[in-house]
């Protein structure tokens, strides 16, 4: 897949605000501060398309980005950045709204073709296991991506990857993509995973 262009469309706080122009969608899911915004920027070749912050919980809405990729069946699609789960420096009322909003999107959105599920390559958070189990229960096509691999020494990577596979119940045959937003390692593999979800391959 070749990314031709990408643009921010809108931030949505309820389903009624979702884009009226219906396109296939790929959702990005992960705990707060896992590096979703950085990954989206590097994946789509844009430096500041998605807002990056060191403060957990910066993404408080469902953000839609339109991507032009020129595929034969899906020339355009939406990348959908969901609010991170887990610890976030926002009010209790905002956190309470996140659950139903995310659940409603993942459960009811007919345009959703798959999920990119992000976990920190340095180790799982306590909610990661339950989140992936839920995605599997919903029978959503999912690719697991381990972020921030550039923060690991080469000698650590095999052991950490094996620990994450065991913790999430991912077999050795299932794909798990190591990714670095700094070096862009893993970018081609994630783009190929998007192609499969969108039915391009």
GROMACS elastic network, one bead per residue, 0.5 to 0.9 nm:
[ bonds ]
;  ai    aj funct       b0    kb
    1    69     6  0.66871   500
    1    70     6  0.82139   500
    1    71     6  0.73652   500
    1   188     6  0.81893   500
    1   191     6  0.59233   500
    1   192     6  0.65045   500
    1   194     6  0.81846   500
    1   195     6  0.65562   500
    1   200     6  0.87544   500
    2    68     6  0.87730   500
    2    69     6  0.56754   500
    2    70     6  0.74397   500
    2    71     6  0.83954   500
    2   191     6  0.81959   500
    3     6     6  0.75598   500
    3    43     6  0.85613   500
    3    44     6  0.63399   500
    3    45     6  0.76562   500
    3    67     6  0.71340   500
    3    68     6  0.63231   500
    3    70     6  0.78218   500
    3   191     6  0.89804   500
    4    44     6  0.87028   500
    4    67     6  0.75552   500
    4    68     6  0.53960   500
    4    69     6  0.53006   500
    4    70     6  0.71845   500
    5    44     6  0.76595   500
    5    45     6  0.83831   500
    5    46     6  0.89457   500
    5    66     6  0.82385   500
    5    67     6  0.58571   500
    5    68     6  0.51689   500
    5    69     6  0.71700   500
    6    44     6  0.65333   500
    6    45     6  0.82445   500
    6    46     6  0.77318   500
    6    49     6  0.80794   500
    6    65     6  0.66258   500
    6    66     6  0.55860   500
    6    68     6  0.62647   500
    6    69     6  0.87903   500
    7    49     6  0.70889   500
    7    64     6  0.87416   500
    7    65     6  0.54596   500
    7    66     6  0.53950   500
    7    67     6  0.67128   500
    7    68     6  0.89162   500
    8    11     6  0.86208   500
    8    49     6  0.66831   500
    8    50     6  0.78697   500
    8    63     6  0.78033   500
    8    64     6  0.62966   500
    8    66     6  0.64295   500
    9    19     6  0.79611   500
    9    63     6  0.76539   500
    9    64     6  0.54782   500
    9    65     6  0.53191   500
    9    66     6  0.64188   500
   10    17     6  0.86354   500
   10    18     6  0.81258   500
   10    19     6  0.77726   500
   10    62     6  0.83928   500
   10    63     6  0.59447   500
   10    64     6  0.55863   500
   10    65     6  0.74595   500
   11    17     6  0.82089   500
   11    18     6  0.83236   500
   11    60     6  0.88819   500
   11    61     6  0.57074   500
   11    62     6  0.56402   500
   11    64     6  0.64584   500
   12    15     6  0.72542   500
   12    16     6  0.82969   500
   12    17     6  0.54431   500
   12    18     6  0.61498   500
   12    19     6  0.88023   500
   12    61     6  0.55107   500
   12    62     6  0.51232   500
   12    63     6  0.63033   500
   12    64     6  0.80059   500
   13    16     6  0.85052   500
   13    17     6  0.70068   500
   13    18     6  0.86298   500
   13    60     6  0.82266   500
   13    61     6  0.53814   500
   13    62     6  0.65136   500
   13   101     6  0.75764   500
   14    17     6  0.57289   500
   14    18     6  0.73674   500
   14    61     6  0.86197   500
   14    62     6  0.84215   500
   14   101     6  0.67545   500
   15    18     6  0.54558   500
   15   101     6  0.78704   500
   15   104     6  0.81464   500
   15   105     6  0.74871   500
   16    19     6  0.85784   500
   17    20     6  0.82406   500
   18    21     6  0.88736   500
   18    62     6  0.87281   500
   18    64     6  0.82248   500
   19    22     6  0.68232   500
   19    23     6  0.89431   500
   19    64     6  0.79882   500
   22    25     6  0.88399   500
   22    77     6  0.87884   500
   22   111     6  0.71852   500
   23    66     6  0.88058   500
   23    74     6  0.83809   500
   23    76     6  0.69940   500
   23    77     6  0.52633   500
   23    78     6  0.64628   500
   23   111     6  0.65100   500
   23   112     6  0.89103   500
   24    74     6  0.75812   500
   24    76     6  0.77444   500
   24    77     6  0.50151   500
   24    78     6  0.62822   500
   24    79     6  0.88672   500
   24   110     6  0.87065   500
   24   112     6  0.61230   500
   24   113     6  0.62734   500
   24   198     6  0.71686   500
   25    64     6  0.89989   500
   25    77     6  0.57181   500
   25    79     6  0.59187   500
   25    80     6  0.66810   500
   25   109     6  0.89958   500
   25   111     6  0.56121   500
   25   113     6  0.56757   500
   25   114     6  0.72985   500
   25   115     6  0.88722   500
   25   198     6  0.82756   500
   26    77     6  0.77380   500
   26    78     6  0.63315   500
   26    79     6  0.51192   500
   26    80     6  0.59555   500
   26    81     6  0.87200   500
   26   111     6  0.86149   500
   26   112     6  0.59926   500
   26   113     6  0.57865   500
   26   114     6  0.51898   500
   26   115     6  0.56546   500
   26   116     6  0.72562   500
   26   194     6  0.75485   500
   26   197     6  0.80007   500
   26   198     6  0.82465   500
   27    78     6  0.83384   500
   27    79     6  0.60246   500
   27    81     6  0.60357   500
   27    82     6  0.68869   500
   27   106     6  0.84496   500
   27   112     6  0.72241   500
   27   113     6  0.81998   500
   27   114     6  0.64764   500
   27   116     6  0.61892   500
   27   117     6  0.83859   500
   28    36     6  0.70290   500
   28    40     6  0.85021   500
   28    79     6  0.74147   500
   28    80     6  0.60864   500
   28    81     6  0.51514   500
   28    82     6  0.60960   500
   28   114     6  0.88861   500
   28   115     6  0.58008   500
   28   117     6  0.61074   500
   28   118     6  0.73736   500
   29    36     6  0.76292   500
   29    80     6  0.89145   500
   29    81     6  0.70902   500
   29    82     6  0.58573   500
   29    83     6  0.75906   500
   29    84     6  0.68400   500
   29    85     6  0.84262   500
   29   115     6  0.69031   500
   29   116     6  0.62002   500
   29   118     6  0.60922   500
   29   119     6  0.89668   500
   29   131     6  0.88703   500
   30    33     6  0.83267   500
   30    34     6  0.63379   500
   30    35     6  0.83701   500
   30    36     6  0.71184   500
   30    82     6  0.80467   500
   30    83     6  0.80239   500
   30    84     6  0.54559   500
   30    85     6  0.65586   500
   30    86     6  0.89584   500
   30   116     6  0.85238   500
   30   117     6  0.58652   500
   30   119     6  0.62688   500
   30   120     6  0.89355   500
   30   128     6  0.75979   500
   30   131     6  0.82785   500
   31    34     6  0.57076   500
   31    35     6  0.87906   500
   31    36     6  0.87763   500
   31    56     6  0.88714   500
   31    57     6  0.89387   500
   31    83     6  0.81449   500
   31    86     6  0.56326   500
   31    87     6  0.79136   500
   31   118     6  0.76664   500
   31   119     6  0.73463   500
   31   120     6  0.88389   500
   31   125     6  0.77796   500
   31   127     6  0.77425   500
   31   128     6  0.72443   500
   32    35     6  0.79879   500
   32    36     6  0.85133   500
   32    55     6  0.86896   500
   32    56     6  0.51191   500
   32    57     6  0.55603   500
   32    58     6  0.81999   500
   32    59     6  0.84685   500
   32    83     6  0.74748   500
   32    85     6  0.54966   500
   32    86     6  0.59945   500
   32    87     6  0.63849   500
   32    88     6  0.62881   500
   33    36     6  0.74308   500
   33    37     6  0.89074   500
   33    53     6  0.80501   500
   33    54     6  0.70276   500
   33    55     6  0.72024   500
   33    57     6  0.71110   500
   33    58     6  0.84124   500
   33    84     6  0.72936   500
   33    87     6  0.89005   500
   33    88     6  0.84643   500
   34    37     6  0.87500   500
   34    56     6  0.86978   500
   34    84     6  0.80319   500
   34   118     6  0.68732   500
   34   119     6  0.63086   500
   34   120     6  0.57563   500
   34   147     6  0.69525   500
   34   148     6  0.82101   500
   35    38     6  0.53455   500
   35    39     6  0.61263   500
   35    40     6  0.86511   500
   35    52     6  0.81600   500
   35   118     6  0.79936   500
   35   119     6  0.86839   500
   35   120     6  0.80505   500
   35   147     6  0.66370   500
   35   148     6  0.74688   500
   35   181     6  0.82929   500
   36    39     6  0.51659   500
   36    40     6  0.61402   500
   36    41     6  0.86501   500
   36    50     6  0.86806   500
   36    52     6  0.85478   500
   36    81     6  0.75306   500
   36    82     6  0.89108   500
   36    84     6  0.84267   500
   36   118     6  0.72166   500
   36   147     6  0.84079   500
   37    40     6  0.51254   500
   37    41     6  0.62009   500
   37    42     6  0.87157   500
   37    48     6  0.87411   500
   37    49     6  0.82616   500
   37    50     6  0.51239   500
   37    51     6  0.62054   500
   37    52     6  0.55763   500
   37    53     6  0.84392   500
   37    59     6  0.85940   500
   37    81     6  0.77714   500
   38    41     6  0.51854   500
   38    42     6  0.62931   500
   38    43     6  0.85049   500
   38    47     6  0.83821   500
   38    48     6  0.84492   500
   38    50     6  0.72494   500
   38    51     6  0.80633   500
   38    52     6  0.62479   500
   38   181     6  0.59956   500
   38   182     6  0.86821   500
   39    42     6  0.52275   500
   39    43     6  0.58667   500
   39    44     6  0.84537   500
   39   147     6  0.78434   500
   39   179     6  0.80508   500
   39   180     6  0.76003   500
   39   181     6  0.53471   500
   39   184     6  0.86238   500
   39   187     6  0.88282   500
   40    43     6  0.50554   500
   40    44     6  0.60179   500
   40    45     6  0.83448   500
   40    46     6  0.82123   500
   40    49     6  0.79797   500
   40    50     6  0.67831   500
   40    79     6  0.82879   500
   40    81     6  0.83490   500
   40   181     6  0.85838   500
   41    44     6  0.53687   500
   41    45     6  0.59249   500
   41    47     6  0.55769   500
   41    48     6  0.63603   500
   41    49     6  0.58575   500
   41    50     6  0.60626   500
   41    51     6  0.87406   500
   41   181     6  0.80608   500
   42    45     6  0.50379   500
   42    46     6  0.61961   500
   42    47     6  0.69252   500
   42   180     6  0.87905   500
   42   181     6  0.56758   500
   42   182     6  0.80472   500
   42   184     6  0.67037   500
   42   187     6  0.78589   500
   43    46     6  0.78484   500
   43   181     6  0.79987   500
   43   184     6  0.78223   500
   43   187     6  0.60056   500
   43   188     6  0.85878   500
   43   190     6  0.80538   500
   43   191     6  0.76505   500
   44    47     6  0.87676   500
   44    49     6  0.84903   500
   44    67     6  0.79314   500
   45    49     6  0.88975   500
   46    49     6  0.56137   500
   46    50     6  0.83582   500
   47    50     6  0.81274   500
   48    51     6  0.60539   500
   48    52     6  0.75128   500
   49    52     6  0.89707   500
   49    65     6  0.85082   500
   50    63     6  0.86412   500
   50    65     6  0.87185   500
   50    81     6  0.86130   500
   51    58     6  0.81498   500
   51    59     6  0.80267   500
   52    55     6  0.88311   500
   52    58     6  0.78641   500
   52    59     6  0.88452   500
   53    56     6  0.74007   500
   53    57     6  0.87109   500
   53    58     6  0.63726   500
   53    59     6  0.88997   500
   54    58     6  0.82466   500
   55    58     6  0.61084   500
   55    88     6  0.77480   500
   55    89     6  0.69953   500
   56    59     6  0.82646   500
   56    84     6  0.80408   500
   56    86     6  0.89882   500
   56    87     6  0.69310   500
   56    89     6  0.59334   500
   56    90     6  0.85218   500
   57    60     6  0.63712   500
   57    83     6  0.70613   500
   57    84     6  0.62923   500
   57    85     6  0.80872   500
   57    86     6  0.86746   500
   57    87     6  0.74425   500
   57    89     6  0.57811   500
   57    90     6  0.65394   500
   58    83     6  0.80676   500
   58    84     6  0.85275   500
   58    88     6  0.78939   500
   58    89     6  0.80161   500
   58    90     6  0.83211   500
   59    62     6  0.77037   500
   59    63     6  0.81018   500
   59    81     6  0.80776   500
   59    82     6  0.74296   500
   59    83     6  0.51182   500
   59    84     6  0.69916   500
   60    63     6  0.87820   500
   60    82     6  0.80656   500
   60    83     6  0.53427   500
   60    84     6  0.80091   500
   60    90     6  0.85771   500
   60    94     6  0.77902   500
   60    95     6  0.86668   500
   60    98     6  0.77257   500
   61    81     6  0.83105   500
   61    82     6  0.69451   500
   61    83     6  0.60817   500
   61    98     6  0.82413   500
   61   101     6  0.89493   500
   62    80     6  0.67703   500
   62    81     6  0.58005   500
   62    83     6  0.63461   500
   62   101     6  0.84980   500
   62   102     6  0.80930   500
   63    79     6  0.82197   500
   63    80     6  0.56501   500
   63    81     6  0.50592   500
   63    82     6  0.66849   500
   63    83     6  0.84963   500
   64    78     6  0.62074   500
   64    79     6  0.59675   500
   64    81     6  0.65500   500
   65    77     6  0.83474   500
   65    78     6  0.53553   500
   65    79     6  0.51114   500
   65    80     6  0.63649   500
   65    81     6  0.81226   500
   66    76     6  0.70449   500
   66    77     6  0.59074   500
   66    79     6  0.64473   500
   66    80     6  0.88175   500
   67    75     6  0.84704   500
   67    76     6  0.55181   500
   67    77     6  0.53938   500
   67    78     6  0.58596   500
   67    79     6  0.69853   500
   68    71     6  0.84500   500
   68    74     6  0.88963   500
   68    75     6  0.60043   500
   68    77     6  0.68043   500
   68    78     6  0.88527   500
   69    74     6  0.77292   500
   69    75     6  0.52782   500
   69    76     6  0.57166   500
   69    77     6  0.78617   500
   70    73     6  0.85094   500
   70    74     6  0.71342   500
   70    76     6  0.67233   500
   71    74     6  0.50545   500
   71    76     6  0.74474   500
   71   195     6  0.85618   500
   71   200     6  0.67960   500
   72    75     6  0.61505   500
   72   200     6  0.72551   500
   73    76     6  0.89099   500
   73   198     6  0.83405   500
   73   199     6  0.75221   500
   73   200     6  0.64578   500
   74    77     6  0.67506   500
   74   198     6  0.69010   500
   74   199     6  0.79402   500
   74   200     6  0.72091   500
   77   198     6  0.85429   500
   81    84     6  0.88487   500
   82    85     6  0.89455   500
   82   102     6  0.69934   500
   83    98     6  0.71535   500
   83   102     6  0.76845   500
   84    87     6  0.84587   500
   84    88     6  0.79209   500
   84    98     6  0.87662   500
   85    88     6  0.76569   500
   85    95     6  0.86849   500
   85    98     6  0.81054   500
   85    99     6  0.83257   500
   85   127     6  0.79137   500
   85   128     6  0.89777   500
   85   131     6  0.88498   500
   86   125     6  0.85075   500
   86   126     6  0.86960   500
   86   127     6  0.68560   500
   87    90     6  0.88918   500
   88    91     6  0.85649   500
   88    95     6  0.79070   500
   90    93     6  0.83277   500
   90    94     6  0.65081   500
   90    95     6  0.68610   500
   91    94     6  0.53414   500
   91    95     6  0.64166   500
   91    96     6  0.87277   500
   92    95     6  0.50542   500
   92    96     6  0.60904   500
   92    97     6  0.87411   500
   93    96     6  0.51010   500
   93    97     6  0.64806   500
   93    98     6  0.89834   500
   94    97     6  0.52260   500
   94    98     6  0.65103   500
   95    98     6  0.52461   500
   95    99     6  0.72856   500
   96    99     6  0.62018   500
   96   100     6  0.78212   500
   97   100     6  0.59393   500
   97   101     6  0.62809   500
   97   102     6  0.87241   500
   98   101     6  0.51773   500
   98   102     6  0.59727   500
   98   103     6  0.83211   500
   99   102     6  0.54433   500
   99   103     6  0.59608   500
   99   104     6  0.84117   500
  100   103     6  0.50380   500
  100   104     6  0.58244   500
  100   105     6  0.84638   500
  101   104     6  0.52558   500
  101   105     6  0.63069   500
  101   106     6  0.88093   500
  102   105     6  0.51673   500
  102   106     6  0.62040   500
  102   107     6  0.84420   500
  103   106     6  0.53228   500
  103   107     6  0.59029   500
  103   108     6  0.82740   500
  104   107     6  0.52319   500
  104   108     6  0.57090   500
  104   109     6  0.75790   500
  105   108     6  0.55334   500
  105   109     6  0.52654   500
  105   112     6  0.86293   500
  106   109     6  0.60364   500
  106   112     6  0.75513   500
  106   135     6  0.82789   500
  106   138     6  0.80633   500
  106   140     6  0.85011   500
  107   110     6  0.85910   500
  107   138     6  0.70091   500
  108   112     6  0.87316   500
  109   112     6  0.56637   500
  110   113     6  0.81601   500
  112   115     6  0.80841   500
  112   140     6  0.85365   500
  113   140     6  0.75970   500
  113   141     6  0.70705   500
  113   197     6  0.58368   500
  113   198     6  0.62428   500
  113   199     6  0.88461   500
  114   140     6  0.57902   500
  114   142     6  0.57167   500
  114   143     6  0.81503   500
  114   194     6  0.79631   500
  114   197     6  0.57231   500
  114   198     6  0.78850   500
  115   135     6  0.82928   500
  115   140     6  0.68633   500
  115   141     6  0.61490   500
  115   143     6  0.65229   500
  115   144     6  0.85781   500
  115   194     6  0.89087   500
  115   197     6  0.85174   500
  116   141     6  0.86483   500
  116   142     6  0.57887   500
  116   143     6  0.51399   500
  116   144     6  0.61585   500
  116   145     6  0.68969   500
  116   190     6  0.84086   500
  116   193     6  0.87470   500
  116   194     6  0.84469   500
  117   131     6  0.89457   500
  117   132     6  0.75289   500
  117   142     6  0.65901   500
  117   143     6  0.60176   500
  117   145     6  0.60299   500
  117   146     6  0.84951   500
  118   128     6  0.88736   500
  118   143     6  0.85338   500
  118   144     6  0.59942   500
  118   146     6  0.58266   500
  118   147     6  0.65613   500
  119   122     6  0.85786   500
  119   123     6  0.76476   500
  119   124     6  0.64744   500
  119   125     6  0.79194   500
  119   128     6  0.71828   500
  119   144     6  0.74793   500
  119   145     6  0.63693   500
  119   147     6  0.61093   500
  119   164     6  0.86635   500
  120   123     6  0.56890   500
  120   124     6  0.63740   500
  120   125     6  0.80669   500
  120   145     6  0.84266   500
  120   146     6  0.54077   500
  120   147     6  0.50085   500
  120   148     6  0.64153   500
  120   149     6  0.80298   500
  121   124     6  0.77042   500
  121   145     6  0.84376   500
  121   147     6  0.53416   500
  121   148     6  0.59997   500
  121   149     6  0.55860   500
  121   151     6  0.84211   500
  121   152     6  0.78157   500
  121   157     6  0.80446   500
  121   160     6  0.68445   500
  121   161     6  0.70478   500
  121   164     6  0.78281   500
  121   178     6  0.74102   500
  121   179     6  0.84510   500
  122   146     6  0.84349   500
  122   147     6  0.84144   500
  122   148     6  0.77239   500
  122   149     6  0.75100   500
  122   151     6  0.78838   500
  122   152     6  0.70129   500
  122   156     6  0.88721   500
  122   157     6  0.84869   500
  122   160     6  0.64473   500
  122   161     6  0.85214   500
  122   164     6  0.88138   500
  123   160     6  0.67847   500
  123   161     6  0.85513   500
  123   163     6  0.77775   500
  123   164     6  0.66254   500
  124   127     6  0.81005   500
  124   128     6  0.62671   500
  124   129     6  0.79196   500
  124   163     6  0.86777   500
  124   164     6  0.65001   500
  124   167     6  0.76142   500
  124   168     6  0.86019   500
  125   128     6  0.54258   500
  125   129     6  0.79094   500
  126   129     6  0.68043   500
  126   130     6  0.80506   500
  127   130     6  0.54798   500
  127   131     6  0.61859   500
  127   132     6  0.88187   500
  128   131     6  0.51129   500
  128   132     6  0.62563   500
  128   133     6  0.85476   500
  128   168     6  0.77788   500
  129   132     6  0.54392   500
  129   133     6  0.61741   500
  129   134     6  0.86805   500
  129   167     6  0.69723   500
  129   168     6  0.55128   500
  129   169     6  0.85399   500
  130   133     6  0.50075   500
  130   134     6  0.61443   500
  130   135     6  0.87356   500
  130   168     6  0.88144   500
  131   134     6  0.51576   500
  131   135     6  0.64131   500
  131   136     6  0.87798   500
  132   135     6  0.50496   500
  132   136     6  0.62466   500
  132   137     6  0.86068   500
  132   142     6  0.86753   500
  132   144     6  0.88968   500
  132   168     6  0.73453   500
  133   136     6  0.51114   500
  133   137     6  0.61990   500
  133   138     6  0.87301   500
  133   168     6  0.82005   500
  134   138     6  0.62827   500
  134   139     6  0.86656   500
  135   138     6  0.50857   500
  135   139     6  0.63868   500
  135   140     6  0.58232   500
  135   141     6  0.82416   500
  135   142     6  0.75698   500
  136   140     6  0.61039   500
  136   141     6  0.79537   500
  136   142     6  0.79086   500
  137   140     6  0.78162   500
  139   142     6  0.86875   500
  141   197     6  0.69216   500
  142   193     6  0.89825   500
  142   197     6  0.84608   500
  143   174     6  0.89367   500
  143   175     6  0.69467   500
  143   176     6  0.67515   500
  143   177     6  0.78282   500
  143   190     6  0.81573   500
  143   193     6  0.70273   500
  143   194     6  0.88252   500
  144   175     6  0.71819   500
  144   176     6  0.50482   500
  144   177     6  0.63765   500
  144   178     6  0.88077   500
  145   175     6  0.87991   500
  145   176     6  0.56948   500
  145   178     6  0.58412   500
  145   179     6  0.65334   500
  145   186     6  0.86531   500
  145   190     6  0.79543   500
  146   149     6  0.69802   500
  146   161     6  0.82971   500
  146   164     6  0.88206   500
  146   176     6  0.72109   500
  146   177     6  0.60826   500
  146   179     6  0.57925   500
  146   180     6  0.84504   500
  147   150     6  0.84263   500
  147   177     6  0.86071   500
  147   178     6  0.63744   500
  147   180     6  0.59325   500
  147   181     6  0.77145   500
  148   151     6  0.56913   500
  148   152     6  0.77331   500
  148   178     6  0.81392   500
  148   179     6  0.63587   500
  148   180     6  0.50893   500
  148   181     6  0.69917   500
  148   182     6  0.81391   500
  149   152     6  0.54459   500
  149   153     6  0.83894   500
  149   157     6  0.76328   500
  149   178     6  0.63032   500
  149   179     6  0.59300   500
  149   180     6  0.54860   500
  149   181     6  0.88198   500
  149   185     6  0.85600   500
  150   153     6  0.75669   500
  150   154     6  0.88750   500
  150   179     6  0.80679   500
  150   180     6  0.57616   500
  150   181     6  0.83927   500
  150   182     6  0.72460   500
  150   183     6  0.74317   500
  150   185     6  0.87275   500
  151   180     6  0.86826   500
  152   155     6  0.80125   500
  152   156     6  0.60825   500
  152   157     6  0.63168   500
  152   160     6  0.89081   500
  153   156     6  0.52670   500
  153   157     6  0.66138   500
  154   157     6  0.54282   500
  154   158     6  0.78790   500
  155   158     6  0.70315   500
  155   159     6  0.79985   500
  156   159     6  0.56516   500
  156   160     6  0.61160   500
  156   161     6  0.85524   500
  157   160     6  0.52202   500
  157   161     6  0.59623   500
  157   162     6  0.85147   500
  158   161     6  0.52036   500
  158   162     6  0.61568   500
  158   163     6  0.86347   500
  159   162     6  0.52032   500
  159   163     6  0.62282   500
  159   164     6  0.87520   500
  160   163     6  0.50640   500
  160   164     6  0.62424   500
  160   165     6  0.86408   500
  161   164     6  0.51568   500
  161   165     6  0.61643   500
  161   166     6  0.86129   500
  161   176     6  0.86229   500
  161   178     6  0.85333   500
  162   165     6  0.50980   500
  162   166     6  0.61766   500
  162   167     6  0.85542   500
  162   172     6  0.87386   500
  163   166     6  0.51750   500
  163   167     6  0.60684   500
  163   168     6  0.86096   500
  164   168     6  0.60332   500
  164   169     6  0.82254   500
  164   170     6  0.80891   500
  165   168     6  0.53094   500
  165   169     6  0.57214   500
  165   171     6  0.67126   500
  165   172     6  0.77330   500
  165   176     6  0.81686   500
  166   169     6  0.50761   500
  166   170     6  0.63302   500
  166   171     6  0.78020   500
  167   170     6  0.78634   500
  170   173     6  0.80731   500
  170   174     6  0.62044   500
  170   175     6  0.82514   500
  170   176     6  0.81251   500
  171   174     6  0.53693   500
  171   175     6  0.84281   500
  172   175     6  0.77475   500
  172   176     6  0.88797   500
  177   186     6  0.61995   500
  177   187     6  0.89108   500
  177   189     6  0.69009   500
  177   190     6  0.71175   500
  178   185     6  0.72157   500
  178   186     6  0.57565   500
  179   182     6  0.89194   500
  179   183     6  0.84384   500
  179   184     6  0.67360   500
  179   185     6  0.52646   500
  179   187     6  0.68756   500
  179   190     6  0.85610   500
  180   183     6  0.54694   500
  180   184     6  0.50741   500
  180   185     6  0.51890   500
  180   186     6  0.68638   500
  180   187     6  0.81339   500
  181   185     6  0.73708   500
  181   186     6  0.88868   500
  181   187     6  0.84796   500
  182   185     6  0.80389   500
  183   186     6  0.89172   500
  184   187     6  0.55841   500
  184   188     6  0.86484   500
  185   188     6  0.79172   500
  185   189     6  0.87553   500
  186   189     6  0.52582   500
  186   190     6  0.63017   500
  186   191     6  0.87435   500
  187   190     6  0.52686   500
  187   191     6  0.62489   500
  187   192     6  0.86914   500
  188   191     6  0.51238   500
  188   192     6  0.62162   500
  188   193     6  0.86661   500
  189   192     6  0.51348   500
  189   193     6  0.62827   500
  189   194     6  0.87800   500
  190   194     6  0.62945   500
  190   195     6  0.86963   500
  191   194     6  0.50306   500
  191   195     6  0.63200   500
  191   196     6  0.88363   500
  192   196     6  0.64335   500
  192   197     6  0.87861   500
  192   201     6  0.84031   500
  193   196     6  0.51881   500
  193   197     6  0.63474   500
  193   198     6  0.86738   500
  194   197     6  0.50537   500
  194   198     6  0.60736   500
  194   199     6  0.85052   500
  194   200     6  0.84687   500
  195   198     6  0.51402   500
  195   199     6  0.61159   500
  195   201     6  0.60295   500
  196   199     6  0.50664   500
  196   200     6  0.57497   500
  196   201     6  0.52452   500
  197   200     6  0.76162   500
  197   201     6  0.84968   500
  198   201     6  0.81028   500
